[in-house]
Amino acid sequence: METFILETPTSHHHHMEADNDTGISEFLLLGLSEEPELQNIIFGLFLCMYLITVLGNLLIILAVSSDSHLHTPMYFFLTSLSFVDICFTSTTIPKMLWNIQTQSQVITYAGCLTQMYFFLNFGAWDDFLLIVMAYDRFVAICHPLHYTVIMNSRFCGLLVLVSWVISVLNSLLQSLMVLRLSFRKKVEIPHFFCELNQVVGQACSDTFLNDMVMNSVIMLLLGAPLAGILYSSSKIVSSVGRISSAQGKYKAFSTCASHLSAVSLFYCTSLGVYLSSAAPQSSHSSAVASVMYTVVTPMLNPFIYSLRNRDIKRALKRITGVPLM
């Protein structure tokens, strides 16, 4: 296939030695807005959201690890999710804040690929952890007597490990697929991070294979989990319906409500971004929309889980000394 050859226009031959024969010098991240007066507002807003995300998720990790009552599968998955959320936001926001602060839009080719790799890795891992948590709730409510046998610590560790391995393989595949593309000297990405779709869209070589892989992976990574989560939710609802006492019903439902709200937030926002990026002219609106799942969802996850959860509130109160509602 001729697309494997990384072509460089003849006028750029003198750059070839420096550019390691790809003919690429730099990518420019245009960010959310070109307006200079908005930069400070964006900087302040994103810095706050980033700090809240890191602190909120760290608090959950601390609360769970410090309280021996919380050493159960559900909270093990929750701490994993908090850890992944911190990593997920750390792949994009610090670079964006740095670019605003230094008033430069540059990210190197290697930097862009690295960011893409880690973003895809933690994004997919986040996605898989949500399914694992749905499965955990499904077993807890539909098979309560076998719960401790099925969800033993070895199996829980294995679930998190397998979801990580799949995420790594996916992000490796997608990032290596980008390596075969050739780009112009100056590539402008209308986004605040190197989003796969946007980067592939800027390539000058044939991207058919990339698009095909990207879309089938999106179908698999969003479709299959969503189907699994919907199935387990329907099972949960039907078995909660069979619980006779009102208090039992409430307890069973409240453990799932927080999970369902986190899942729907993640899926609605990422599907929204995927659909909006499918429309060719709206790259800016898809950048704004992706703020939802790259920043807002990881920031809200700790609140969704802790504000509805008596055990976590108790553990947080013990650490911070502040009673939470």
N, C-alpha and C positions, 0 to 999 in steps of 0.2 A: 504493500500500500504506500502510495506516494506521500501520504500525510505524515509518515514517520520521520521524513526528512525535515529538519528544522531549517527553514529557508531564511536567509537574510538578504534584504535588498542590496543590490550592488553598491549603492551610495553609502551603505553603512559598513563596508568592508573593513575600514580602519578601526571600527569598534570591536571587531570580532575577538581579538585576543583578550581584551579586558572583560568582555561579556561572557566569556566561557562558551563561545560559539552558539549561544541561543539568540544573540542579537537583541537581548532585552536589557535595558538599563534600569527602568524604574516603573513602578505602578503608582498612580496617584489615587488616594482615597478622597473622594470629593465630600464625604460626610453627609450630614442630614440637611445642611443648609449652607449656601454660599454667603449669606448675609453676614457682614462682619459684626453688626450690633447684636445678632442672635448668638454669636459664639460664646459669650460669657454666660448667657442664660443656659445654653446647652451644656456647657462645662459644669456649671453649678448643679444643674439638675442630675446629670449623669454621675457626677462624683457622689452626690447624696445617695442616689439609688444604688450605686456600687457598694458604698459603705454599709448601707442598710442590709443589702444582700449578704455581704461577707459576715457582718456582725450577727445578723439573724440566724444564718445557717450555722455559724460557729457556736452560738448559744445552744442550738438544738443538739449539736454533736456533744457539747460539754454536758448538757442536762442529761442526755441518755447515758453517756459513758460514766457519769458520776453516780447514777442511781441504779443500784443492783436490781430493783424491781422492774426496771425498764430493759433488762437484758433479754428481750424476747425477739422473735423473728420480725414482727411488725416494726419495732424500733430500730433493729439492725438495718433493715431496708431504708428506714427513714433517715438514719445517719448517713448511709451510703448516698442517698438522694441529695442530702444537704452538701456532702463533700463534692459530688459531681456538679451541683449547682454553682458552688464557689468557683470551681475550675472552669465551668462553662462560661460564666460571665468574665472571668479573668483572661480568657483568650481574646476578647474583643474590646472591652471598655478601657483598660489601661492604655492600650495603643491609641485609641481614639482621643482620650484625655491628653495624652502626650503630644499628639499631633495638633490639637487645638492650642495647647500651652506654648509649643515651639513655633506655632503658625506655619507648619509645614504639612504637606499632604502626602509626603513620600512614604512608601513602604517598599522594601526591596523585593525582588523576585523570590528569593529564598524565604524572606519573612512572610510573604504572601502565602506561599505554599505551606509553610509551617503553621500559620494561623488557620488556614483552611483545614489542614489535617486535624489539629486539636479541636477546632470548632465542630467538625463532623463527628469526631470521636466522642466528645462529651455530650453532644446533642443526641446522638443515637443511644448512648449509654443511659442518659436521662429517660429517653423514650422506653428503653427496655426495663428500667427499674420501675417505671409506672405499671408495666404489665405484671412484673414480679409481685408488686404490692397488691395488684388486683387479684392475683392468684392466691396470695397469702390470705386476703380477706375472704375469698371464696371458700378456701379450705376451713378457715376459722368458723364461718357461719353455716356452711352446708355440711361439713363433716367434723363437728366439734370434738367428737370422741377420739378421732384419729389424728387430731391436729398436731399434738406433740410428737407423735410417731412420724408423720409425714414431714412436717417442717422441722426436722432436727438440724442442729447447727451445721453439720457437714453439708446437708442438702442446701441450706440457705447460702453458705459460702460458695457452693458450686453454682447456684443460680446467678449470684453477682459476678462470679468469675466468667461464666459462659457469656453473660450479657456484655461483659467488658471485651472478651475475645472477639465476639461478632462485631462490636463497634470498631475495634482496631482494624479488623479485616476490611470492613466497609470503608473506613476513612483512608486506609492505605490504597485500596483499589481506586477510589475516587481521585485521590491526590496524584497517584501515579499516572492516571489517565490524563491529567492536566499537563504532565511533563511532555507528552507527545505533541502538544499544540505549539504553534508558533505565534508570537505576538508582535505588534508594532513596537517602535522604540519607546513611545510614551503611551502608556495605557491608562485611561481615566476610568475609574470604577465609581459609578454614582451611588456609593454606599459608604457606611462608616467602618466596614470591615471587608475582608476578601471573601465575599459570599460566592460559593461555587458557581451558581447559576450566572451571576454577573460576570465572573472572571471568564467562564467558558464563552459567554456571549461576546466578549471583547477579542476573541482569538481571530487571526486571519486565516487559519487553516480550517479544513473541514471538521465540523464538530458533531457530525451525525452519530458516531459511535458513543461519544461522551453523553450526548443528550439521551440516547437510548438507555445507557447504563444508569444515568442519573434518574430518569423517570421510572425505570423498573425498580430501582432501589427505593425510591420514594413510595411507590406502590406497596412494596414489601414491608418497608419499615414503618409506614403509617397505617397501611391497610390491615395487615395481619394482626398487629397489636390491638388496633381499634376493634377488630372483630372479636378478639379474645376478651378484651375488657367489657365489651357489650354483652357477650355471652355470660361471663362470670357475674356481671351486674344483674342480668335478668334472673339468673339462678338465685342470687342473693335476695333479690326482691321477693321471689316466690317463696323462699324458705323463711324470710322474715314475716311474710304474710301468715305463715302457719304457726308462728309463736303466739301462744295464747295471751300471756300477760302484756299489758301496755308498757310496763317498765322494760321488759325484755325486748320488746319491739323497738323502743326508743334507743336502748343501749346498742343494739345491733345496727340500727340505722345510722346512729351518730358516728360510729366508727367508720362507716362507709361514705357518709356524706362528704367528709373532708377530702377523702381520696378522690371521690367522683368530681368534686369541684376542681381539684388540682388537675386531674386528667382532662376534664373538658376545657379548662383554661389553656393547657398546653396544646391540645389538638386543634381547638378552634383557631388559635392564633397561628399555629404553623400551617394549617390548611389554608387559612386566609392569605398568608404570605405566598404559599405555593401557587394559589389560584391567581393572586394579583400579579405575581411575577410572570405568569403565563401570558398575560396581556403585554404586548411588546412596548407600548409607549410609556408604561407607568412604572419605570424603574425607581423614580423618586418615592412614589407612594408605597412601593414594596419595601423600600428602605425604612420608611416611617413605620410601616406595619410590622416589620421584623423586630422593631424595638420591643414589641409586645412579648414575643417568646424568647428573645435573647436577654432582655433585662427585666421586664415586669414580672413574668412568670417565676423565675428563680427568686425574685425579691419577695413575691407574695407567698411562695410555698411555706416558709417557716410560720407565717401568720395563719395560713389556712390550717396547718396541722396543729399548731400550739394553742390557738385561741379556742378550738373546739375540744381540746383534750385535757381532761382533768389531771392525768398523770404527769404530763409534760409541764403543766402549769405549776404543779406541786414541786417538781424537780427544779424548775427555773426559780421558783420562790426561794428554794433552799440555797441555790448558788448566789442569786443577786440580792436576796433579802427584800426584794420588792414583790408584794402580792399582786398577782395578775388577775384582775376582775373576778 
